[in-house]
Amino acid sequence: MDREQAYALMLEHTPSESLRRHMLNVEAAMRWYARHWGEDEELYAVTGLLHDFDYEAHPDEHPSWGVAFLREHTDTPDVVLNAILGHATFTGVARETRLARTLFAVDELTGLVQAAALIRPDRDVRQVELSSLKKRFRNKAFAAGVNREEVQQGAQELGVDLETHMANVLEALQTVGQVPTS
């Protein structure tokens, strides 16, 4: 599976523009970390694009439904499938690879960055400052759906301190200039 195929699959199964934007944001953060570590950027990108593609149609079966679909209909590597399963803590699938740990670490944090951009008058992620993001992280009422414990756990599993991880994800999204849509 390459990025183009993953993107087409994501579009086919995800009607919501906001969820599409989330997956593109996760893709950007995954690419940033892949470059940072000298890992396979396309593999990381595909993982980011596909991690939630089944969420809207199958929320109660996510991500297991999506992984079963990918196993049956695509040549998606097991390392990607295991990372997708591992990003949802309730599956009980261990995050044994850097790819899996990265997906888990960036997933919730991209939502916080997106929310921080949404409240700006210009809605431009490139104008979000790290100090503002840190402040918003501490405010549990802001973007209440973002699981702060998972963000912290994700940074810890990556072996990156939380502030550095936040700066990395913010830089990743600012570099591609993803602008939230909702």
C-alpha positions in Angstrom: 0.0 0.0 0.0 1.4 3.4 -0.9 0.3 6.9 0.2 -1.9 7.4 -2.9 -3.8 4.2 -2.3 -4.1 5.0 1.5 -5.4 8.5 0.7 -8.0 7.1 -1.7 -9.2 4.6 0.8 -9.4 7.2 3.5 -11.5 9.4 1.3 -13.8 6.5 0.3 -14.5 5.5 3.9 -14.4 8.9 5.6 -17.1 11.5 4.6 -16.4 13.9 7.5 -14.0 16.7 6.6 -12.9 17.1 10.2 -11.9 13.4 10.5 -10.1 13.6 7.2 -8.2 16.7 8.4 -7.3 14.8 11.6 -5.9 11.9 9.6 -3.9 14.3 7.4 -2.6 16.0 10.5 -1.6 12.6 12.0 0.1 11.8 8.6 2.1 15.1 8.8 3.3 14.3 12.4 4.1 10.8 11.4 6.2 12.0 8.5 8.0 14.5 10.7 9.0 11.7 13.1 10.0 9.4 10.3 12.4 12.0 8.9 13.6 12.8 12.4 14.6 9.2 13.0 15.6 8.3 9.4 12.7 5.8 9.1 10.5 4.9 6.1 8.5 8.1 5.6 5.9 6.5 3.3 5.3 3.7 5.9 4.7 6.3 8.6 2.5 8.4 6.3 0.3 5.4 5.3 -0.1 4.5 9.0 -1.2 8.0 9.8 -3.7 8.2 7.0 -5.3 4.8 7.7 -5.4 4.8 11.5 -9.0 6.1 11.8 -10.4 5.4 8.3 -13.1 3.1 9.7 -14.1 5.2 12.6 -17.2 6.9 11.2 -18.8 3.9 9.6 -17.8 1.4 12.4 -17.2 3.4 15.7 -18.0 0.4 17.9 -15.7 -1.9 16.0 -12.9 0.6 15.4 -10.0 -0.1 14.8 -10.6 -3.9 14.5 -13.0 -3.5 11.6 -10.5 -1.4 9.7 -7.6 -3.8 10.3 -9.7 -6.8 9.1 -10.7 -4.8 6.0 -7.1 -3.9 5.2 -6.0 -7.5 5.8 -8.6 -8.8 3.4 -8.5 -6.2 0.7 -5.0 -4.7 0.6 -1.4 -5.6 1.0 -0.9 -3.4 4.1 2.1 -4.7 6.1 1.5 -6.2 9.5 3.7 -3.6 11.1 1.1 -1.0 10.0 -1.9 -3.1 11.0 -0.4 -3.7 14.5 0.3 0.0 14.9 -3.3 0.8 14.0 -4.6 -1.7 16.5 -2.1 -0.4 19.2 -3.2 3.2 18.9 -6.5 2.2 20.6 -5.6 1.3 24.2 -8.7 -0.8 24.6 -7.6 -3.4 22.0 -4.8 -4.5 24.4 -2.3 -4.7 21.5 1.1 -3.8 22.7 3.0 -1.0 20.9 6.2 -2.9 20.2 7.6 -0.9 17.3 8.7 2.7 17.0 6.0 3.1 14.3 3.3 2.0 16.7 4.6 4.2 19.5 4.7 7.1 17.2 1.1 6.7 16.1 -0.1 6.5 19.6 2.0 9.5 20.7 0.9 11.9 17.9 -2.8 10.9 17.6 -4.3 12.8 20.5 -1.8 15.6 20.4 -2.6 16.5 16.8 -6.2 17.1 18.1 -5.0 19.5 20.7 -2.9 21.4 18.1 -5.9 21.5 15.7 -8.1 22.9 18.5 -5.6 25.5 19.3 -5.5 26.7 15.7 -9.3 26.7 15.6 -9.6 29.3 18.3 -7.3 31.7 16.6 -9.0 34.5 14.6 -7.0 33.5 11.5 -7.4 29.7 12.2 -3.8 29.3 11.1 -1.8 26.6 12.8 1.4 28.4 11.7 0.5 31.1 14.2 0.1 28.8 17.2 2.9 29.2 19.7 4.3 26.4 21.8 3.7 28.4 25.0 0.0 28.7 24.1 -0.2 25.0 23.3 1.4 24.1 26.7 -1.1 26.4 28.4 -4.0 24.8 26.6 -2.7 21.4 27.5 -2.9 22.2 31.2 -6.5 23.5 30.8 -8.5 20.3 30.9 -11.6 22.2 29.8 -10.0 23.1 26.5 -10.4 20.4 23.9 -11.8 18.2 26.6 -11.9 15.2 24.2 -8.1 15.1 24.0 -6.9 12.5 26.4 -4.0 14.2 28.2 -2.9 11.0 29.9 -2.5 9.3 26.5 -0.5 12.3 25.3 1.8 12.1 28.2 2.1 8.3 28.0 2.8 8.6 24.2 5.7 11.0 24.8 7.0 8.7 27.5 6.8 5.6 25.3 8.7 7.5 22.6 11.4 8.5 25.0 10.8 12.2 24.3 9.9 14.7 27.0 6.5 16.1 26.7 7.5 19.7 25.8 9.8 18.5 23.1 7.1 16.2 21.7 4.6 19.0 21.7 7.2 21.2 19.8 7.8 18.4 17.3 4.2 17.8 16.5 3.5 21.6 16.3 6.4 22.0 13.9 5.2 19.1 11.8 1.7 20.7 11.4 3.1 24.2 10.9 5.5 22.9 8.2 2.6 21.5 6.1 0.3 24.4 7.1 -2.7 22.2 7.8 -5.6 24.5 8.5 -8.5 23.1 10.5 -11.9 22.9 8.8 -14.3 22.8 11.7 
